Amino acid sequence: MNQLWAPWRMAYIADIDKAGAGCVFCAKVSAKDDRESLILHRGKTCFVIMNLFPYNNGHLLVIPYAHVAEIGAIDRDTSTELWDLLCRAKQALRETMHPDGFNIGINLGRTAGAGIDTHLHAHIVPRWNGDTNFMPVVGETKVISQELGATYDTLLPAFRSTI
């Protein structure tokens, strides 16, 4: 198999393997610079942030401020805002990036695919016809075609006008 060097991924691998290092989501929401933290919107009980290690361009997360691991541990107001922000994030992505579809989901626990399993979060991933090509199939590599800062700049105006 050929290797594609992606040394920036080491930060992700190191973060999820550190015991007691603190929650990356709690650290992001505590930071002052939303652009640096990739936070697009702060609600009353939840916030919307870009995924630092996206599956596709525009991959967003909706995250409760409450540091809980289980969906049953959030209150009704948080549950309502989480769903509302997922719907609004979908609309913002549709208006700015024009995807053909979406994957929306929550992975509960490491076994279910949660890279960060101690803080509940929902994924919304825009999809385009043909966004899977030979690279993931043959090269076992996903190509992200836009830099995170450029994606942030594309999405932010939609979040300011629709949320």
GUDO-60338 format. One record per residue: residue number from 1; residue in one letter; x, y, z of N, C-alpha, C in turn. Coordinates in steps of 0.001 Angstrom, whole numbers, always signed. Layout:
NUM,A,X,Y,Z,X,Y,Z,X,Y,Z
...
***
This chain:
1,M,+836,-1175,+0,+0,+0,+0,+882,+1240,+0
2,N,+510,+2242,-799,+1204,+3521,-792,+829,+4302,+456
3,Q,+1724,+5202,+874,+1453,+6014,+2043,+1343,+7475,+1657
4,L,+331,+8111,+2204,+173,+9542,+2050,+455,+10141,+3415
5,W,+1492,+10959,+3511,+1881,+11535,+4790,+893,+12617,+5186
6,A,+346,+12515,+6370,-590,+13500,+6910,-219,+13763,+8369
7,P,+909,+14431,+8606,+1377,+14614,+9984,+434,+15421,+10858
8,W,-441,+16238,+10265,-1414,+16993,+11045,-2386,+16078,+11771
9,R,-2582,+14842,+11304,-3488,+13881,+11960,-2952,+13432,+13312
10,M,-1633,+13576,+13539,-1056,+13134,+14804,-1663,+13877,+15985
11,A,-2018,+15132,+15789,-2652,+15902,+16869,-3964,+15236,+17286
12,Y,-4720,+14742,+16326,-5973,+14050,+16620,-5705,+12739,+17350
13,I,-4784,+11959,+16840,-4472,+10665,+17454,-3968,+10862,+18873
14,A,-3079,+11811,+19066,-2520,+12077,+20394,-3596,+12558,+21356
15,D,-4498,+13422,+20904,-5559,+13951,+21768,-6503,+12866,+22251
16,I,-6905,+11951,+21376,-7873,+10950,+21799,-7218,+9875,+22656
17,D,-5907,+9772,+22632,-5237,+8760,+23430,-4751,+9278,+24779
18,K,-4801,+10585,+25022,-4341,+11125,+26294,-5380,+10896,+27376
19,A,-4966,+10247,+28451,-5876,+10046,+29577,-5883,+11298,+30442
20,G,-7068,+11773,+30764,-7191,+12914,+31665,-6710,+14232,+31094
21,A,-6598,+14344,+29775,-6079,+15574,+29164,-7139,+16662,+29091
22,G,-8366,+16343,+29439,-9453,+17314,+29327,-10211,+17124,+28041
23,C,-11367,+17735,+27978,-12245,+17581,+26832,-11945,+18643,+25782
24,V,-11692,+18227,+24561,-11395,+19156,+23472,-12590,+20058,+23193
25,F,-13811,+19527,+23306,-14994,+20347,+23048,-15169,+21418,+24124
26,C,-14965,+21049,+25372,-15063,+22027,+26462,-13974,+23094,+26314
27,A,-12789,+22687,+25891,-11693,+23648,+25690,-12020,+24598,+24547
28,K,-12580,+24083,+23464,-12918,+24925,+22312,-13960,+25972,+22684
29,V,-14998,+25548,+23393,-16080,+26479,+23729,-15632,+27499,+24774
30,S,-14598,+27194,+25536,-14061,+28135,+26526,-13112,+29147,+25902
31,A,-12617,+28854,+24716,-11672,+29749,+24039,-12376,+31036,+23620
32,K,-11615,+32075,+23440,-12164,+33399,+23104,-12330,+33619,+21602
33,D,-11493,+33001,+20780,-11482,+33253,+19345,-12291,+32176,+18614
34,D,-13531,+32519,+18230,-14398,+31540,+17566,-13830,+31069,+16236
35,R,-13196,+31949,+15473,-12637,+31534,+14185,-11517,+30521,+14394
36,E,-10640,+30807,+15333,-9536,+29881,+15623,-10077,+28542,+16123
37,S,-11140,+28591,+16901,-11756,+27367,+17426,-12715,+26714,+16435
38,L,-12988,+27406,+15318,-13895,+26943,+14269,-15355,+26887,+14723
39,I,-15717,+27706,+15726,-17094,+27779,+16200,-17868,+28742,+15307
40,L,-18940,+28236,+14717,-19765,+29030,+13812,-20947,+29678,+14525
41,H,-21421,+29058,+15595,-22588,+29593,+16301,-22583,+29116,+17751
42,R,-22933,+30025,+18660,-23115,+29696,+20076,-24584,+29919,+20416
43,G,-25279,+28863,+20803,-26667,+28969,+21223,-26766,+29039,+22736
44,K,-27964,+28824,+23241,-28179,+28859,+24698,-27635,+27615,+25381
45,T,-27838,+26444,+24761,-27431,+25185,+25387,-26477,+24364,+24528
46,C,-26308,+24750,+23260,-25474,+24003,+22316,-24722,+24974,+21414
47,F,-23683,+24472,+20767,-22943,+25273,+19798,-22661,+24448,+18553
48,V,-22351,+25156,+17450,-22032,+24521,+16170,-20566,+24809,+15882
49,I,-19819,+23765,+15569,-18389,+23877,+15312,-18037,+23031,+14093
50,M,-17039,+23468,+13362,-16539,+22653,+12249,-15690,+21516,+12812
51,N,-15758,+20372,+12167,-14932,+19245,+12569,-13498,+19509,+12107
52,L,-12567,+19483,+13042,-11157,+19728,+12726,-10579,+18623,+11841
53,F,-11188,+17441,+11881,-10742,+16307,+11075,-11945,+15796,+10268
54,P,-12364,+16572,+9253,-13640,+16302,+8574,-13629,+15067,+7693
55,Y,-14812,+14441,+7584,-15021,+13355,+6629,-15217,+13919,+5234
56,N,-15700,+15178,+5173,-15977,+15836,+3905,-15946,+17340,+4153
57,N,-15803,+18143,+3114,-15858,+19602,+3265,-17163,+19988,+3943
58,G,-17099,+20882,+4915,-18299,+21367,+5588,-18808,+20476,+6704
59,H,-18067,+19456,+7094,-18472,+18552,+8181,-18581,+19354,+9478
60,L,-19801,+19406,+10032,-20070,+20180,+11243,-20469,+19278,+12396
61,L,-20308,+19808,+13608,-20752,+19137,+14822,-21671,+20075,+15579
62,V,-22736,+19539,+16146,-23588,+20281,+17067,-23375,+19634,+18428
63,I,-22979,+20465,+19405,-22506,+19939,+20685,-23176,+20670,+21842
64,P,-23737,+19931,+22799,-24246,+20590,+24002,-23085,+21164,+24816
65,Y,-23326,+22267,+25503,-22317,+22792,+26426,-22095,+21813,+27575
66,A,-23166,+21153,+28012,-23067,+20197,+29117,-22148,+19046,+28719
67,H,-21197,+18748,+29569,-20249,+17661,+29315,-20885,+16346,+29769
68,V,-21635,+15736,+28855,-22282,+14450,+29119,-21990,+13519,+27946
69,A,-21984,+12226,+28226,-21676,+11245,+27191,-22920,+10627,+26571
70,E,-24022,+10647,+27277,-25220,+9939,+26837,-26324,+10889,+26399
71,I,-27030,+10521,+25362,-28109,+11353,+24848,-29237,+11507,+25874
72,G,-29451,+10510,+26715,-30481,+10585,+27743,-30118,+11499,+28906
73,A,-28891,+11993,+28928,-28428,+12839,+30036,-28672,+14331,+29784
74,I,-29154,+14682,+28594,-29423,+16102,+28320,-30893,+16405,+28612
75,D,-31156,+17638,+29009,-32531,+18027,+29314,-33301,+18346,+28029
76,R,-34597,+18583,+28177,-35470,+18814,+27023,-35045,+20049,+26225
77,D,-34665,+21134,+26917,-34252,+22352,+26208,-33008,+22098,+25359
78,T,-32064,+21352,+25906,-30838,+21034,+25167,-31150,+20123,+23989
79,S,-32000,+19142,+24216,-32386,+18231,+23138,-33070,+18986,+22000
80,T,-33952,+19903,+22365,-34666,+20701,+21365,-33699,+21581,+20584
81,E,-32778,+22245,+21287,-31841,+23124,+20578,-30863,+22310,+19732
82,L,-30443,+21152,+20202,-29542,+20315,+19412,-30200,+19975,+18076
83,W,-31456,+19547,+18115,-32157,+19197,+16876,-32359,+20431,+16002
84,D,-32754,+21554,+16633,-32971,+22792,+15885,-31680,+23237,+15187
85,L,-30563,+23159,+15885,-29292,+23575,+15275,-28845,+22621,+14177
86,L,-29150,+21342,+14307,-28867,+20410,+13206,-29639,+20816,+11956
87,C,-30916,+21164,+12131,-31741,+21592,+10993,-31218,+22896,+10401
88,R,-30839,+23829,+11246,-30316,+25108,+10769,-28947,+24944,+10112
89,A,-28118,+24060,+10654,-26815,+23795,+10044,-27003,+23182,+8658
90,K,-27962,+22275,+8539,-28260,+21675,+7239,-28652,+22760,+6242
91,Q,-29489,+23700,+6666,-29923,+24785,+5784,-28741,+25670,+5384
92,A,-27886,+26002,+6342,-26707,+26834,+6048,-25788,+26128,+5056
93,L,-25579,+24826,+5249,-24744,+24063,+4316,-25377,+24022,+2926
94,R,-26698,+23823,+2894,-27386,+23765,+1603,-27243,+25092,+856
95,E,-27404,+26205,+1568,-27338,+27526,+938,-25936,+27897,+461
96,T,-24924,+27468,+1178,-23562,+27908,+855,-22766,+26902,+37
97,M,-22983,+25613,+268,-22140,+24595,-364,-22893,+23736,-1374
98,H,-24218,+23821,-1382,-25075,+23151,-2359,-24830,+21640,-2470
99,P,-24816,+20921,-1330,-24628,+19468,-1413,-25868,+18775,-1972
100,D,-25677,+17548,-2413,-26776,+16742,-2941,-27491,+15956,-1848
101,G,-26864,+15820,-693,-27451,+15074,+420,-26648,+15289,+1682
102,F,-27039,+14607,+2754,-26388,+14756,+4057,-26349,+13429,+4789
103,N,-25319,+13244,+5606,-25307,+12214,+6633,-25416,+12963,+7952
104,I,-26367,+12565,+8800,-26537,+13151,+10127,-26561,+11999,+11113
105,G,-25742,+12099,+12176,-25726,+10996,+13129,-24985,+11289,+14410
106,I,-25208,+10402,+15374,-24554,+10462,+16681,-23959,+9091,+16942
107,N,-22669,+9051,+17250,-21992,+7810,+17607,-21841,+7782,+19128
108,L,-22463,+6820,+19789,-22406,+6713,+21242,-21460,+5591,+21631
109,G,-20294,+5959,+22161,-19290,+4982,+22582,-18244,+4726,+21515
110,R,-17054,+4343,+21951,-15944,+4056,+21029,-16303,+2969,+20033
111,T,-16961,+1932,+20518,-17312,+816,+19650,-18230,+1252,+18529
112,A,-19040,+2272,+18779,-19962,+2785,+17763,-19309,+3807,+16852
113,G,-18031,+4097,+17068,-17309,+4994,+16182,-17037,+6378,+16737
114,A,-17363,+6631,+18000,-17111,+7948,+18589,-15620,+8119,+18861
115,G,-14993,+9089,+18187,-13597,+9403,+18461,-13455,+10095,+19802
116,I,-14453,+10883,+20154,-14530,+11527,+21471,-15820,+11016,+22088
117,D,-15694,+10072,+23006,-16878,+9389,+23522,-17366,+9914,+24864
118,T,-16700,+10917,+25414,-17097,+11433,+26722,-17957,+12689,+26643
119,H,-18099,+13266,+25445,-18909,+14477,+25281,-19804,+14282,+24061
120,L,-21085,+14194,+24315,-22089,+13983,+23273,-21946,+15021,+22162
121,H,-22064,+14583,+20926,-22031,+15488,+19782,-22688,+14810,+18582
122,A,-23330,+15637,+17751,-23996,+15145,+16546,-23230,+15637,+15322
123,H,-23078,+14764,+14350,-22377,+15084,+13108,-23382,+15435,+12019
124,I,-23020,+16398,+11182,-23744,+16634,+9933,-22693,+16775,+8840
125,V,-22758,+15862,+7882,-21756,+15783,+6818,-22440,+15999,+5469
126,P,-22103,+17091,+4774,-22665,+17284,+3435,-22068,+16278,+2456
127,R,-22902,+15835,+1507,-22457,+14844,+523,-22820,+15323,-877
128,W,-21975,+15001,-1821,-22201,+15341,-3223,-22154,+14075,-4053
129,N,-22947,+14054,-5124,-22864,+12936,-6052,-21428,+12849,-6542
130,G,-20860,+11677,-6437,-19494,+11475,-6904,-18423,+11871,-5904
131,D,-18785,+12170,-4625,-17741,+12578,-3678,-16908,+11404,-3184
132,T,-17311,+10197,-3534,-16460,+9041,-3276,-15834,+8658,-4598
133,N,-14511,+8620,-4609,-13804,+8303,-5841,-12816,+7174,-5576
134,F,-11848,+7032,-6401,-10913,+5923,-6264,-9994,+6053,-5053
135,M,-9776,+7268,-4538,-8825,+7441,-3431,-9215,+6635,-2186
136,P,-10448,+6743,-1673,-10781,+5942,-494,-10843,+4446,-798
137,V,-11268,+4113,-2014,-11437,+2713,-2367,-10091,+2044,-2644
138,V,-9299,+2639,-3503,-8022,+2048,-3906,-6885,+2521,-3004
139,G,-6849,+3796,-2721,-5737,+4363,-1964,-5953,+4434,-472
140,E,-7161,+4024,-10,-7501,+4083,+1404,-7199,+5464,+1987
141,T,-7497,+6516,+1205,-7220,+7902,+1585,-8384,+8777,+1153
142,K,-8837,+9641,+2054,-9898,+10595,+1723,-9247,+11937,+1429
143,V,-9630,+12557,+328,-9105,+13861,-55,-10131,+14923,+316
144,I,-9730,+15880,+1126,-10563,+17023,+1476,-10091,+18170,+600
145,S,-10998,+18715,-207,-10578,+19637,-1265,-10595,+21112,-885
146,Q,-10906,+21430,+366,-10920,+22838,+759,-10312,+22988,+2150
147,E,-9494,+24010,+2320,-8849,+24305,+3606,-9905,+24732,+4614
148,L,-9724,+24368,+5894,-10732,+24634,+6917,-11079,+26117,+7050
149,G,-10103,+26996,+6993,-10371,+28431,+7092,-11255,+28932,+5966
150,A,-11046,+28422,+4771,-11869,+28822,+3627,-13301,+28309,+3793
151,T,-13444,+27092,+4307,-14783,+26561,+4566,-15480,+27390,+5645
152,Y,-14759,+27749,+6696,-15309,+28598,+7764,-15826,+29912,+7187
153,D,-15002,+30554,+6354,-15390,+31835,+5748,-16610,+31688,+4834
154,T,-16770,+30551,+4205,-17923,+30290,+3358,-19195,+30121,+4190
155,L,-19080,+29406,+5311,-20249,+29079,+6120,-20687,+30183,+7075
156,L,-19769,+30955,+7616,-20099,+31917,+8667,-21215,+32885,+8285
157,P,-21212,+33484,+7095,-22312,+34396,+6771,-23694,+33740,+6814
158,A,-23780,+32486,+6429,-25065,+31778,+6476,-25509,+31554,+7907
159,F,-24583,+31291,+8792,-24937,+31101,+10200,-25370,+32409,+10825
160,R,-24758,+33499,+10421,-25146,+34802,+10959,-26525,+35225,+10476
161,S,-26920,+34786,+9271,-28218,+35220,+8736,-29350,+34264,+9039
162,T,-29056,+32980,+9272,-30137,+32010,+9464,-30286,+31543,+10896
163,I,-29314,+31790,+11733,-29393,+31278,+13119,-29446,+32438,+14077
***
